[in-house]
Amino acid sequence: RNDKGRILRKRNANEGSKYTSDEIEVIKNAMRDIIMRNTDIQNVKTNPFKSQSYKDSLEL
């Protein structure tokens, strides 16, 4: 579950390979929370030096 109480679930094949902007935000927030909880880092930010690849499924 994320902070808004929504359950994250695996996507079905018929839903397509692209995520909606809402789903991307939920995934990013969930990953940020996991990193902060597991590493005691309090301010997780997007890496400004990472160049976006066409293989990346989550757009920044």
Order of alpha helices (4+ residues) and beta strands (2+ residues): alpha
